[in-house]
Amino acid sequence: MEKQEFVNKLYEKALKIDIKISEKELEKFYQYMKLLIEWNEKMNLTAIIEPNDVILKHFIDSITINKYIDEQSKVMDIGTGAGFPGIPLKILNEDVKMTLVDSLNKRVQFLKEVGKQLELTNIEYIHSRAEELAGSSLHRQQYDIVTSRAVARLTTLLEYMLPFVKIGGRCICMKGPNIIEELEEARKAIQLLGGEIETTENMLLPDSNQERNIIIIKKVVDTPAKYPRKAGIPSKQPIL
């Protein structure tokens, strides 16, 4: 896709979710897409590499939560993969302190290269499992916002996320369709881990039938020290 076509499509779709992307930011998104496609030939970063799909399913999808990010926030993106939603949010919020966490080192190396090429500052890249990182006093209950676009069930996902959120901060869980059952299933985990449901938002991505749900959990009390449990347990034995 030629650069001008990319810029036009991303700009127009972003306007439909009330986001105006500057020329400088559009240039960074274009660089990001090129790096994603280039590196994907060497390693499996994403199955989504067609430019129109990258625009909608990666970039636009990621920035649907931008309105919940304060410019001075300290944000963590868990299981960021190829950088979603963390890097698109960082492009739009230069002053946000962003921490990207992934369990695969090769993905972390890709993210570092993206950060270097896009000249992103106030950004940290961590190669770790969330279960292990949550034991660090540098990270536990230190973040205003913790987000994830991971595919785990909500009850499992929140065991990874809530330990990093400071009291008064929020988890922003980005999910696909049909979340009613997941929400009901996660009620015990939400309470046990120190959270409460603040709001849920349902939408279709612009010009598509792609349904998305944003679930926001507010942290109201400390997460008990025993959570998250050791690697593998949250998914095999979810809190129910």
Steps between C-alpha positions, in 0.01 A plus 500: 500500500634842406569735787235758406228236473601361840500848657157583358340174614643509851413867546140454381434191710648666809269799453206260520601415856562869578879492477692748288847369412769754419729480196794409723301220662374371163861477383585289807205268441617450141855420615357260758298314237804466273709361786223261598474358147878486458571322829203269456684339210773393746286411803135435576382829649144510368270330252368844404736659247272626220517883529123557517476241777799646685329840494168370633578195714827619651524879492136612525414217738790598728406868519134438583609530866696822449230711669567314825873584498603818679808669352690469831404137562736216578378217276590130470402280204515131596551236233558779251615266220587718201420810708122518517346708644809650668691648209201660321399657833857620555511658152191705593616583854861614496515574875348172620746270678446170316622157607466214252516145638529180300617148579681450167838668466491514119184712519663729756795547260255600227332750735836656587575547131159661447565735791841591359374560145196699616710694754265414785603622845372417852455138396626181669519153347490200734556137411310314772189306588249712692489240779872550567515877450215558747735404784715807434440803723601718203187389316244360743214748554696776324287571191207733431387287205571138415365381169501182297365383170591142589272210417480345849165472674423804714536321834853388402592831340409699811724284718787612277393866485353619831815441712675775299224761543528758778193566716282742306651382170332292233525182298385544141421161347449495123280213391307380198128414490289296745644612834192462723594147606864601556398794717274283713773236529754764611294662778667303781848569360431872466399527866775270629772687310389840630296638212150602408336537159489868409360488148473295184486637149380317190579621148558409139831602347431767234377382159493138614303233682789443743349510850712610794438524874702712740477398866632743760574372850587752772749394770343568840709295745842333501536174310587220746871416488441141385369623162589445226571135561793320335530482120234284338268477801275802419405346164475139621322576827322836454338674796131400472 
